[in-house]
Amino acid sequence: MKPESLYRELVELAEKLQVNVSEQNLRITGIKVRSGLCKVKGEYVFIMDKHKPWHKKAKILAKCLSQMKHDEFYVIPAVRDVLSRYTEKTDPAADQTTAPT
């Protein structure tokens, strides 16, 4: 899947999860700012640097959404694969090994 299409699908999933994705020009702030999730007036907003290339936008948003409960929504297989990659990397239980009983 092309990075632009992947990003668009991730934005749609974010909307289903009640996360508004807002692309902003973060270069004009005068301080070093990164894209990320925040809560504004009780609602989640993901602020994305609009100058990032599509593949980086998709990666940043996928990392965030992989940590949210999205099982109840239909997610196309390509997006599900990307989300599962980030879920596996950030799941602390995945790093632990269990001893056989």
Order of alpha helices (4+ residues) and beta strands (2+ residues): alpha-beta-beta-beta-alpha-alpha-alpha
